Amino acid sequence: MLERYSISVTREVLSERFRGIEVTDRYKPRYNAAPSQLLPVVTNEHPTGFSFFYWGTIPKWSGRRGISRKLINAEKDEIFEKPTYRKAIENKRCLIPADGFYGWKIVGKKSRIPHRIILKQSQPFFMAGLWEEYQDDTDEIIHTFIIITTQSNELVAPISETMPAILTDRQASDWLNPHNSKESLLGMLGIFPAEQMGMYTVSPMIDSQQHDTPSMIQPAPPVDQFGNFTLFN
């Protein structure tokens, strides 16, 4: 499961990287983006600029925002099978900008070492996602998103069975195209090549959503959540 990611570059870097998409002053770098937080997305309904949605889908039977923490990812094989996602994949697709994501390698019965996975060029990329719109008990309209995951490549597999569906620039544009078929969309959600990615250990403070500072994306010795060093990174 993907529980954390980063979009830590400046507004200027994002504007240069994703030309044609307006990045407003509302955008702020996030070093430890976590479920239930308000984060930038690009939707099929507004493909020329950032929108800000909550990470985590709220079931239609619930008006409680907090429950959104439980539904943050959708596996590739599920989105065309489960009724929960069927309507969203047809007309509510989105892109989630990121420049890295986090995973935890299990090294003992209770110990785990956090890692950050990036593209080798350290450039921002888009993850495939779905979005929804809900009306809560107070009649407030709430927009949310989930991230689509795929089977991990050989780099990520030692720390997680799944990883985000990372799109190439061409695929990102096509993902928002309303005329694409189910087969075409499914074909975009392949396993991103391991040779184009890099990975390193980071501070165990990434475990806490309260820590959202530049130090979260910096390389750190392999230390578990208890402060114990390990040779296994």
N, C-alpha and C positions, 0 to 999 in steps of 0.2 A: 504493500500500500504506500502511496505517495502522501506523506504527511507534512512536508516542508519543502519550500523552494525559495529562490532568491530572484529579485530583479533589481540589481544594485547599481546599475549604470546611471549616468546622469540623463536628464531630459534631452540634452543636446545629442548625446550618443544614440539614444533611441530614435530621435528624429532623423538622424543621418542613416541609421541602420534600416529603419522601416519607412522609407520615403513614401509619401502619399497618405500617411496616417498622422493626423494631428495629435501631438502630445502636449496637453495643456499644463498650466501651472499647478493643476490639482495633483499631477503625478509627483510622487516622492519615492526615492529609492527604498526598497525593502530588502533587508538582509536575512530575514527569518520569517517569510510569509507563511501564515498558518491558517488552518480552518477557522471559519466564522468571521474572518477579517474582511474588510472592504478592500478589494484589489482590482487592478486594471485588466480589462478584457477588450477585445475587438469583436463585435457581433456581426452577424449577417444582416441585421437591420440597420446597423450604423458602422459600415466597414471603413470609414475614412477617419475615425477618431477613437480615442479611448473612452470606454464607459467604465464605471466602477461598481462591481457587484460583490456580494458576499460569497466567499468560498464555502460551498456546502449546500446541497439541495434540501429544502424543507418539504417534507411530505405534505400533500394537499390536505390531509386530514388534520394537520397541526398548524396552529398559529404561533407556535413557540419557536423563536429564532434559534435558541440554544440547541435544539435537536439536529440542526444542520451539521453539527460536527460529525455525525455518524454516517453521513452520505457525502463523501468528498471525491470519490473516484468511481469510474465505471469501466469495467474491463471491456476490451475490444469485442470479445465474443458475446458480450451481453447486450450491447446497444441495439442490435438488430433482432434480438430475441425477446427481451422483456418489454412488456407493455409500458413500463415506467419510462423507458427511453425512446420508444418507437416514434412518438410524435416529435420529440425534441430533435432526433437525428434527421427528421424530414425538414424541419423549418426553424430550428433554434440551435444552430451551430455557432461556436465562437472560437477565438484564438486567445491563448493566455501567454503574454510575454514573460520570458524568464531568461536568466543567464546562468542558471545552475539549479540543481535540486539535491536534496539530502537523502541519505539512506544510512541504516545502522547495521553494522556487521556483528553478528552474534559470536562472541569468543568464549563464552562460558554459560553456565546455567542461568545466570542473571546478568551477566556483563555484556555490554554492546558498545561498539566504537563508532562514532559518527563520521561519515564521509560526505564530501561534496563532489558532485559529478558535473562537469562542464564540457563545452565543446573545446577542442584543442586550440582554436583561435581565440577563445574566451569571448566570443561574440554572442550577443543576445539571439534568442531563437523563439519560435512559437510552439506551444503545446496545443494539441487538439482538445476541444472541450465542447460541452453542451450547456445551455443556459435555460433558466426558467423564470417565470414571473408569478408571484403569489400575492394574495391579499390576506393580511393577518387579521387578528381579532379586533384590531383598532381601525381597520379599513386602510391601513398603510400598504402601499404597493412595495413589495420587496423583490429585488432581482438577485438571483443566485447563479452560481456556475459549478460544474464538476469537471474534473480532468480525466480524459480517457487514458487508460493504461494498456500496455501491450506486454508480451513476454520480454524479459530482459535479455540484452545481448551478453556476450561472454565477459565483458568488463563489469557490468552491474550485477550479474547473476550471483556472485559470491555474497552479496549483501542484501539482495532482494529478488524475488521471483518475477516481479513486474517493475516496469519503469514507464514514465510518461510517453505518450505517442508524440514524438518530436517530428515536426513537419519541415520539409525543405521550403524555400521561398516560393517555388512554383506551387507546391502542394498547399501552402498556406492560403494563397489566392484562390485556388480551386476549392478548398474546404468551405469557403463562404459562398461559393457559386450555388444559387438555388436550383440550377438545372442538372446537377450531377446525380447520377444513378446510385443505387445502393452498392452495386459492384465497384463503381468508381471510388466512392467514399471509403469502402472497405480496403481498397487497394492502397490508399494513402496511409493507412495505419500499420505500416510495416515496422520491423525492428530496425532502429537506427544503428548504423555501422559503429562497432566498438572502436575501430581504428581512427574514427574522427572525434573521439572523446577522451577526456582525461579525468583522473580522480585523485583526491588526496584527503587526508584526515583533517578534521576541524575540532574546535573546542567542544567539550560535552555540554557547555552552556547552551548550545543550540537546542537542547531538549526543552528549554523553557521558552514559551512565547514572549515572555517579558524581555528577553534579550534580543534586540533588533538593532544592532550596531555594526559598523564596518568590521569589527574584529571577528564576527561570526563567519565571514567568508575567507578569513586568512588561514593558511596552513598552520596546523598545530600538531604536536606529538600525539601518537595514538594513546589516548587516555579514555577509560570508560567513565560511566556516570558517577562512579564512586571515587574518582581521582586516581585510580590505579593505572600505572603504565603497563603496556603490553608490547611484546615484539611482533604481534600479529596485527598488521594494518591492512 
